[in-house]
């Protein structure tokens, strides 16, 4: 009897960390999927006010809404609304898949993809990857949210 209790206790002790790792792995996998979806649209033109669900043009928030929706995650339509979704993340704690926001009040959203880079759409280049830690993006960073 004490052997079965010892074995049972051992099983419970190992199931917790395995579960935690599974959740972390699942989030990382989902982030990789959202990033891959977004990268398929590199160069698609930017157009302010683009219609939700359209893939011929995007504005920043319709792009985020679309690529997350393709991966089973619902986001509100505007960047300001998106800046209230999920949970707050400190800049030093960013993980791939986190939403990052610019201006105050918020007027732009991008997705952190790791290595100091963001995936987003704006201006003449359309969907592109930019360096979060330099220039305009660095100086106008406002906040971040985790939705995965």
C-alpha positions, 0 to 999 in steps of 0.5 A: 500500500505504501508503494502505491501511495509513493508511486501515486505521489510521484505521478502527481509531482511530475504532472504539474510541470509537464502541464505547465510546459505544455501550455507554454509550448502551445502558446509558442506554437500558436504564436509561430502559426500567427506569425507565419500567417502574417508573413504570407501577406508581406507587401500587401498594401496598406489602406486606412479603414480597410474592410475587416476580412479583406486581404487585398489591403489592410490597415494595422488593426484589420491586419492583426484582427485577420491573422489572429482570427485565422488562428482561432483568436478573436480581436476587436476591430480598432487598435484602441480596442485591441490595446485593451484585449488580453493582459498587459505585458512589460516591454522587457517581457515581450514574447512572439505573438504579443501585440505592441501599440504606438502613439498616445492615445493608441493609433497603431498596432503591430505584433512582436515576432521576436529578436526585436522585430515587429510585423505590421502594416503602414504607409507605402510598404504595406505589410512589413517587418520593422525593428522595434528597438530603433528609430520611430518605433522605439521612441513611440512605443506605448504598451503591449498586450498578450492575447495568446 
